[in-house]
């Protein structure tokens, strides 16, 4: 089956089942006091967002609805992934966004390994990086103090295949400490969901080049 056929098949199942699946989900969880907000997707697009939010609001009018970085104006709460970490993001919100509470739905992007302390700051995409627009994060020392790593430089499968640090100095755009300060100081910034909040099996190749790593990081510091 080619990609277009797969997409048509997936859309037909979605159109047939989304309302029942969403209804079952909300009815199952709406009496749980731990539920504070619903998310109806991640990095998705489409006019169906209006119907998804309306159905959630109908079944449970007590909790708002968001989605991870969909950019949809239909969301009760704007959800923003990594973009909210970039320098200048908060200063360049659209008029519609300025009047709406938002949450960081996939941040902060920090890369940490329990028990391995580096003293030189490490940015995933290098620093400075115009696309990521990271905040400056000074090195702890002029030279790296803890230099032991699991593989020789020439044997790395990619440039990201490196131990990071248990300290808050391995990141994409912003440190965890600065993110907490933003949550404290920016009234419309309602919360942040750290990526990743826990280790999981998958995307090992994204950072470490694959085997012998099976999980996203060695051990995520939570």
C-alpha positions in Angstrom: 0.0 0.0 0.0 1.5 3.4 -1.0 1.6 6.4 1.3 -1.5 8.1 -0.2 -3.6 5.0 0.2 -2.4 4.6 3.8 -3.4 8.2 4.4 -6.9 7.8 2.9 -7.4 4.6 5.0 -6.3 6.3 8.2 -8.6 9.3 7.5 -11.6 7.0 6.9 -11.0 5.3 10.2 -10.6 8.7 12.0 -13.8 10.1 10.5 -15.7 7.0 11.5 -14.4 6.7 15.1 -13.1 10.0 16.4 -16.4 11.1 18.1 -16.9 7.7 19.8 -13.3 7.4 20.9 -13.2 10.9 22.2 -16.5 10.5 24.0 -15.4 7.2 25.7 -12.1 8.9 26.7 -13.7 11.9 28.3 -16.5 9.9 30.1 -13.8 7.6 31.4 -11.7 10.3 33.0 -13.8 13.3 33.7 -14.5 12.3 37.3 -10.8 11.9 38.1 -9.6 14.9 40.2 -6.1 14.6 38.8 -7.3 15.7 35.3 -6.8 19.4 34.8 -6.7 19.8 31.0 -7.4 17.7 27.9 -5.0 17.4 24.9 -6.5 16.4 21.6 -3.3 15.9 19.6 0.3 16.8 19.0 1.7 18.7 16.0 -1.5 18.2 14.1 -3.4 20.5 11.7 -6.9 20.7 10.3 -10.4 22.1 10.7 -11.5 19.1 12.7 -9.9 20.8 15.7 -13.0 22.9 16.1 -15.2 19.8 16.4 -12.8 18.0 18.8 -12.7 21.0 21.2 -16.5 21.4 21.0 -17.1 17.8 21.8 -14.7 17.9 24.8 -16.4 21.1 26.1 -19.8 19.5 25.7 -18.9 16.4 27.7 -16.9 18.2 30.3 -17.3 22.0 30.5 -15.2 22.2 33.6 -11.8 21.6 32.0 -10.1 23.4 29.1 -8.7 21.8 25.9 -5.3 22.2 24.3 -3.1 20.4 21.8 0.7 20.2 21.4 1.8 22.9 18.9 -1.2 22.7 16.6 -1.4 26.5 16.4 -5.2 26.2 16.3 -7.2 29.2 17.4 -10.0 26.8 18.4 -8.1 25.6 21.5 -9.2 26.9 24.9 -5.5 27.0 25.9 -2.8 27.5 23.3 -0.2 24.7 23.5 3.3 25.4 22.2 6.1 23.0 21.9 9.7 24.1 21.6 9.0 27.4 20.0 8.0 29.0 23.3 11.6 28.5 24.5 13.2 30.6 21.8 14.4 34.1 22.4 11.9 36.6 21.0 8.9 34.2 21.0 7.1 36.0 23.8 7.8 39.4 22.2 6.4 38.3 18.8 3.0 36.7 19.6 0.2 37.4 17.3 -2.7 39.6 18.5 -4.9 36.4 19.0 -2.1 34.7 21.0 -1.5 37.7 23.2 -4.9 37.5 24.8 -4.8 33.8 25.5 -3.2 31.7 28.2 -0.6 29.2 26.9 1.3 26.3 28.1 4.6 24.8 27.0 3.4 21.4 25.8 6.9 20.0 25.0 9.6 21.8 27.0 12.0 22.4 28.3 14.2 20.5 26.0 17.0 19.5 28.3 19.3 16.5 27.9 20.6 15.1 31.2 22.1 11.9 32.4 21.9 10.9 36.0 25.3 10.9 37.7 27.4 12.3 34.9 28.4 15.9 35.4 29.9 18.0 32.6 31.1 21.5 33.3 31.1 22.8 29.7 27.6 23.8 28.4 26.3 21.6 25.5 23.7 22.8 23.0 22.1 20.2 20.8 22.3 22.3 17.7 25.4 24.2 18.6 25.6 27.8 19.8 24.8 30.2 18.5 22.1 28.7 16.3 19.9 31.3 14.5 17.0 28.8 13.9 16.8 27.7 17.6 17.6 31.2 19.0 18.8 29.7 22.4 19.4 31.7 25.5 23.0 32.1 26.5 24.1 29.5 29.1 27.6 30.1 30.4 30.1 27.2 31.0 30.7 26.3 34.6 34.4 26.0 33.9 36.8 27.2 31.1 37.8 23.6 30.4 35.9 20.4 30.8 36.6 18.8 34.1 35.0 15.4 33.6 36.3 14.2 30.2 35.6 10.5 30.3 33.0 9.3 27.7 31.8 6.0 26.5 33.2 6.1 23.0 36.2 7.7 21.2 35.4 10.8 19.2 36.2 9.2 15.9 33.9 6.3 16.6 30.8 8.4 17.1 28.0 7.7 14.7 26.7 11.3 15.0 27.6 14.5 16.7 24.9 14.1 19.4 26.2 10.7 20.5 27.7 12.1 23.8 27.0 12.0 27.5 25.4 15.2 28.6 25.2 16.4 32.2 23.2 15.9 35.4 23.5 19.6 35.9 21.3 22.1 34.0 23.7 22.9 31.2 22.8 20.5 28.3 19.9 21.9 26.3 18.4 23.0 23.0 17.3 26.5 23.7 16.7 27.2 27.4 17.7 25.8 30.8 15.2 24.3 33.2 16.1 27.0 35.7 15.3 29.8 33.3 12.1 28.1 32.3 10.9 28.0 35.9 11.7 31.8 36.1 9.6 32.4 33.0 6.7 30.4 34.5 7.0 32.6 37.6 7.3 35.9 35.9 5.0 35.7 32.8 1.3 35.8 33.8 0.0 34.1 30.6 2.5 31.2 30.9 0.4 28.7 32.7 2.6 25.6 32.8 5.3 23.5 31.2 5.5 19.8 30.3 9.1 18.7 30.2 10.4 16.8 27.1 11.1 14.2 28.0 9.7 13.8 31.4 10.9 10.2 31.7 13.0 7.8 29.7 11.4 5.6 27.1 12.3 3.0 24.5 12.4 4.9 21.3 14.3 7.6 19.4 17.7 6.3 20.7 19.1 7.0 17.3 18.0 10.6 17.5 20.6 11.4 20.1 23.0 8.5 20.6 23.1 6.9 17.2 21.3 3.7 18.3 22.8 0.6 19.8 23.9 0.0 22.5 21.4 2.6 23.6 17.8 1.5 23.5 16.1 4.4 25.4 16.0 8.1 24.5 18.7 8.9 27.1 20.8 6.7 29.4 18.9 7.8 32.5 16.8 10.9 32.5 17.2 13.2 35.5 13.6 14.1 36.4 
